Amino acid sequence: MTALAPGCPSGLATTSADTVTQDPAAFVTEASGKRSLDLMIRGASCAGCISKIETALMRLSGMHVARLNLSTGRMRIEWTGGLAARRIVETIVGLGYGAAPVDPGQTDSAATRPEKKLLIALTVAGIATAGVMLMSEALWFGTDLPAETRTQLHWLSAMISIPATLFSGRVFFESALAAIRRWQLNMDVPISLAVLLALALSLHATITGGAHTYFDASVMLLLFLLTGRYLDARLRRQAYAAANALASLQTTSATRLGAKGVAEAVRASDIRPGDRLLITAGERLPVNAEVLRGESEADLRLVTGEVEPVRIFSGQTLYAGSVNLSAPIEVRALAQASQSLVADIARLLEAGEQKKSSYRRIADKAVAAYVPQVHAMAALGFVGWLIAGAALPQATFIAVTVLIITCPCAIALAAPLVQVVAAGRLFREGAYLSSGDALERIATVDHVIFDKTGTLTLGDPVLIQTGVSSDQLAAAAQLARASRHPFSRAIARSAGAGPVAQGVQEHGGRGVSGFIDGRAAMLGRAEFVGANGVDGAHLWFAIKGAAPVMFEFEDRLRPNAKAAVDELRAMGLTVELLSGDSPERVERAAAAAGIAEWRASATPQFKAERLQQLERAGTKVLMVGDGLNDAAALAIAHASLAPGGAVDVSRLASDCVFSGESLASVPRIIAIARKARRRIRENFAFATVYNLVAIPIALLGWATPMVAAIAMSSSSAVVTLNALRLSAGRKAAAEASI
Amino acid sequence: MSIIIFMILGAMVLALVGLAAFIWSLRSGQYDDPAGAAARVLLDNDRPT
């Protein structure tokens, strides 16, 4: 039988090693005989993946709709009949992809709605600007236009720009109104004032047959501002999508054993303390629980950062997030899901997010300084011209000109444009930014904390071959291929593809046994195979008629780890290692990476406390971590990075995710963030200088609508070009670092 | 000169048609999955749903 290779057929995405099998039955919604389910698919990245998943699902009986959204990773499934939801997830997991049910209450459309509204407003403003400009050209340059034609063109401009402005500007008007009601001033107040006053003034001029109108300025202003808003909203939505994925991770299910031993699928949130649960091999614990029956091993990498699996025996307490590795176990829930470790971390995450949103962006500071000054100037101009003997319409005209010409376009575009360009640059280098202000925070860090397992190291143990022949390796691999144990996987990886031994049996928590060419063979702990040795980062293999041999494993450092640490130091940052693993191993990793300051056996709480302590001391920390145990620390930290292999929670908690094995990305990201910060400051400096020049011109009454339009668009262009300089960075340098 | 009024009004109507077409395409979800749309072109067995 030729089976399809698991995972993405193009090799673009890494095959999901997801074996966490949870029953999605609790997430199926039923309406008039039709059942539907939303899944989050991991590891799908190309046309081949779509075809593979959708074709396989459509072959299941009763399937009506199976459609994968490649951009969001969401899959919509609808079917009728008695097909079990579990079969669907098993089919997808069997193909080598990860699948997790999504709560039907959380839809994408809610997140994209504000963005779509902005996009439509932007399009309307764009088309209106093009239309009004058609007339403005004639008005600016046709100096010999008869007054009658001029008024006609004014009326046409009014027809386009008044409805367009009222429609596109709603975002600003509503926000400005809300601010004024709270007796506050925000950026939208001067924007709304400028736009509406410009419209009113122009309408007045049109009716009275005046020479100057600002119809073009009002729509153009909205066009530029909406561009900035839209880009900002897109970055925000991407961050929101990440948060949504976190919610889907939390909505796990479990198998509860009823009074007569009947198993039923329940949502993790429905588990009550005292419930008996069945945790199959490969399943993740949804709640903190005490083991009742069964012997197995647990992978605590996500909870504590320890590489080595821990034995499970009855009476032991396990934390939520641990993965049961070898044999089914029965446990008694000790807490509700909302009170378990994962939930604790999720709460810490939330707190961290709130803290981050209270971070004051450079742009906000600039606005706070800008708004009162411009208003004061406009008022000054109005009063000044009235005192100097000007008529009321002329004084109003001057005041409005001040508001328009000092238009906050450059200021509104200064930060989002740079952030979008920098995010694009990082994207090309394999790093994904979660929010715009993340860049500003990354740029200002002065202390870097690395997690060990999976961050400084690759996380997956690799076999170091010492005194093992290739025959012995091939034989051991026949047993190893049947096991989920990380060490077994390392053996299987190192031996490559091959057969599996006959009659393989997992002996919970101790090892696997089977028959190779009719000879009994065992792979596992020292006492299991009957060898003399201590347990540690090794496995023993014994085959009948031969002495047991030992396989040793090691968690390798990521490539360029030392170089990256050196580079960070050269950038003026201090580096620290903070790990949940044992002191000896942490010390060894720290020495290899050239990190002098390290702390071992750190619990998630300790990590979070350490960060809070540093924060109180005024240190701005960049946390780099990947495990569930790092998630809280990642959320609390001033800024945070996670490698692509990190668990979902940590990926979501971090400001930026970098792909690839090399750690060289960390200094690169900081360097780009610092550059972006410099660009933003340059942009604000430029906008300030521009205003210093423009305000006197407007106050003296020299600014015509043409001058205003040229000044506005050129200042926006300068800001845009300056932002684009980030993108044109030295490509050779980037290629050399790969 | 009145011809210019008709020309401009005609241009405005055309612009409105373009705007309506864009809003329709946005609302009907044509930009919801750009990556998927790019990939599905390569499949020969896809059925539009």
Interface residues (C-beta under 8 A of the other chain):
Chain A: C46 A47 I50 S51 T55 V65 R67 L68 N69 L70 S71 T72 D108 T112 K116 L119 I120 T123 V124 I127 A130 G131 L134 M135 T149 Q152 L156 M159 I160
Chain B: M1 I5 I8 A11 M12 A15 G18 L19 F22 I23 L26 R27 D32 D33 P34 A35 G36 A39 R40 V41 L42 L43 N45 D46 T49
